[in-house]
């Protein structure tokens, strides 16, 4: 086996690929050859490190130096300085530091409070090489399960670990498996929900791209536990890199005999097929997903019967999401007690969050459950940029709600989040600052559900549209106080009568913003003002006479020609003609134009 | 339909027939076939749907029902360069709507439409999972991130 003195890990996840990591790989190859050290240094394409905001990211081991925003031009410097001369290129580090010992990325603020279980291999192995996965205990859990454990043993470990589904609702995974195990049928199916549709959540994509084998291994374990020989992964067609790597992984696992007939020489057989989604959010709902795998319109079905009894092709089926599966091999290798030792009483283990929006370090973070929101936003996330104030964090996507600044010390757990009117969801965490209008955000999410509602049941099809219309009216300054009562009434009706999870949770963004930001709704309705200055129809641009020097620049920039005045005396905006484009405010050199 | 209709292109039709032949006996393969057909033709006109319905022995109404259910399938031709702006939450709070408005203004088309010369089409899409770079857009497979409306003319000029 070939030994290398250094490894260069280039992130090949979607985030870094989008910021140009693919050219880096070729450039490293070329520059290493030029320097004559191509046999001493190995370049590896790896999965997501999590710090997508600073991408493309390159990590050089054994030092663990994490280089950020690396450009093609930087590659030569890394090769000559770091790899040839052994001097770390300080200017490209995540945080430049004088002390070389502290350049290990794991020591930085971004990683210190994190704990990587589901993401353990992301950014560590080459996802397109099964040997690297095996070298980090890959397929060891499957081997142990099929040769040393009975299916009941497996289910008992899962039950005992207390793991709950990472896809949204938080149903105990062990119980789901137990139900399916007990259903009697000639055929059963194991499905993986990789139809990550929540806007702002991309942890599943990163696991699929960075560690695809972990999902295959876990599905095979689930197959053994419930007595199934066939798995399906339903993956979004919008994730081409994930689809490609999954297919490579399936082919490699079959070649190694880790999928297929007689796995590990036992009589257990298991196969996995990929099915591509086609851009329908509702297909993340379990019964809709199964209908879609069957090749139909992805409309949900009433439950019961639950999928554990009648699921895919009318056979008993379990469906777990990608992140849930990513925990399974670790639980079986290290035992239920190990897993119970992480997190909090009612929420065991870790959770991955995709942190985005108005925050410095956007990217993926994995934290033990029970970590306060404050730690995620300030210690890991680096706080809010541009000196703005933290206003709220949104979790759970279109099904979730907002956590206001006053509750920033809430521990992140399934139950605490529900108590405060939000939910864990699949793990999108969007940070909002004082410039975000909460009525506008509620409208944004309702627009999403209106468009994604499959139309099968009237409460969702008609009710969400009505809620959207009311919100639209409010943001346009035509709202009245009765509208707020109507929103409550509609929300209650939809929650209790919609067919599936999409409809039942659709009013949540409205209810939670009404709960914590009712004053903003009132400001829109009564004062006809948008306090955050977002809703265009309620905005007025004004020139502060004392500050205006009368330079006429704004008048010349105004596309509607609605700013008038005499040079060297204050100008005035004619609000009846104003388009509210903001060009005047941008152009003013004296800060004399305000919006209110 | 005129004689220069895309669907009567024999080479494309042969490709589609081959895909239908290898998939028709697999359980639930309609969506897979539609994906492949869209790759071949760029969109799914009714003529192509008819070929699929006949080939797979599925009622045309059902094929049409599936095509119109999923956002990825299009009944209209797309431009040579497909511009897709992410309107996921992370992109939205970072001003993706302003970028979209700029494209509408520059291309003089609405979302879902194609420019008259067939060069650009404009779509708003769901989260593509590059939230770290928000706001983002794709032009075919090129991804542009950390956008502001002023970037729009420069991006269009590249094509």
Interface residues (C-beta under 8 A of the other chain):
Chain A: X14 X15 X17 X18 X19 X51 X52 X53 X55 X196 X197 X198 X199 X200 X201 X202 X205 X206 X237 X238 X239 X240 X275 X276 X277 X278 X279 X280 X281 X292 X293 X294 X295 X296 X297 X298 X299 X313 X354 X356 X357 X358 X362 X363 X394 X397 X428 X430 X432 X436 X441 X444 X445 X454
Chain B: X27 X28 X29 X30 X31 X32 X34 X35 X62 X65 X66 X69 X70 X71 X72 X73 X87 X88 X89 X90 X92 X93 X94 X125 X126 X127 X128 X129 X130 X131 X132 X133 X134 X136 X141 X143 X144 X145
